[in-house]
Amino acid sequence: MEEVNKVVKKSKWNTNSIVFLVVVVLSTIIMTLYNNSIQSDIQKIKTNISWIESSIKEVENDKKLQIYSLLELNSKVIKSYKSMNNITMYINHMNVIQAKYDLSFKWFKLSNWELLTNIEIVSDDKAIAYQKTRDFLKNYRKDTKALFDLQFVNNIEWMDNMKFKWYFKIK
């Protein structure tokens, strides 16, 4: 009798399908667990944000802090008005300028952060009027303690003494 060797090949299709199904199910379970973890973290963060927002609203309603924030916000303007109202400081500074540069201020007008004045410089034994004027213009602009910025001189009256109007811009 003849023996017939029958080779039966099992199909790998079934095992591959089962392995793929197991991988998909496991990955779905892992993704679901990860999603739940993230959702929990998001909920905690939302709770913290709402608590912080309510704390901020309580702080914003405090009148003392509102006033403080307004003062901080407008501190530069307040300082500028404070310095503008210190007229005696400007008058004293003008006296120092008169003594230092040997000149005289005939009058002055202070408005809109500018000081308008007439300056008169007289020739004497120390120097001629134009030399004093030149030294004043050159040195005062370089002075670090100067309270004013010197504007351009557009008109000078000169004979034995020099007279001119001057605009000092308050720093």
KACORFEN-V69518 format. One record per residue. SS is DSSP state (~ for helix, > for strand, _ for the rest). PHI is phi in radians with two decimals (NA if undefined). Layout:
ss/phi
SS/PHI
SS/PHI
//
This chain:
ss/phi
_/NA
_/-1.59
_/-1.61
_/-1.87
_/-1.54
_/-1.79
_/-1.81
_/-1.81
_/-1.73
_/-1.47
_/-1.37
_/-1.45
~/-1.04
~/-1.16
~/-1.22
~/-1.09
~/-1.12
~/-1.17
~/-1.08
~/-1.08
~/-1.08
~/-1.11
~/-1.08
~/-1.14
~/-1.13
~/-1.08
~/-1.15
~/-1.14
~/-1.13
~/-1.10
~/-1.11
~/-1.14
~/-1.11
~/-1.12
~/-1.08
~/-1.10
~/-1.10
~/-1.14
~/-1.07
~/-1.12
~/-1.09
~/-1.09
~/-1.13
~/-1.09
~/-1.14
~/-1.10
~/-1.11
~/-1.10
~/-1.10
~/-1.13
~/-1.14
~/-1.12
~/-1.10
~/-1.18
~/-1.12
~/-1.10
~/-1.11
~/-1.12
~/-1.17
~/-1.12
_/-1.40
_/-1.29
~/-1.10
~/-1.10
~/-1.25
~/-1.12
~/-1.13
~/-1.05
~/-1.14
~/-1.14
~/-1.12
~/-1.12
~/-1.12
_/-1.87
~/-1.08
~/-1.13
~/-1.15
~/-1.11
~/-1.10
~/-1.16
~/-1.19
~/-1.10
~/-1.20
~/-1.17
_/-1.43
_/-1.59
~/-1.14
~/-1.07
~/-1.11
~/-1.20
~/-1.13
~/-1.08
~/-1.14
~/-1.11
~/-1.10
~/-1.11
~/-1.06
~/-1.01
~/-1.22
~/-1.24
~/-1.84
_/0.93
_/-2.39
>/-2.39
>/-1.68
>/-1.50
>/-2.85
>/-2.66
>/-2.37
>/-1.98
>/-2.80
_/0.86
_/1.11
>/-2.24
>/-2.02
>/-1.77
>/-2.62
>/-1.77
>/-1.92
>/-2.19
>/-2.14
>/-1.88
_/-1.26
_/-2.65
_/-1.16
_/-1.24
_/-2.90
_/-1.40
~/-0.98
~/-1.19
~/-1.19
~/-1.10
~/-1.11
~/-1.03
~/-1.13
~/-1.07
~/-1.09
~/-1.26
~/-1.36
~/-1.17
~/-1.14
~/-1.54
_/-1.18
_/-1.33
_/-1.62
_/-1.17
_/-1.59
>/-2.16
>/-1.73
>/-1.41
_/-1.54
_/-1.21
_/-1.56
_/-1.93
_/-2.69
_/-2.26
>/-1.81
>/-2.45
_/-2.46
_/-1.44
>/-2.25
>/-1.85
>/-2.28
>/-2.78
>/-1.49
>/-2.41
>/-1.87
>/-1.76
>/-1.61
>/-1.25
_/-1.28
//
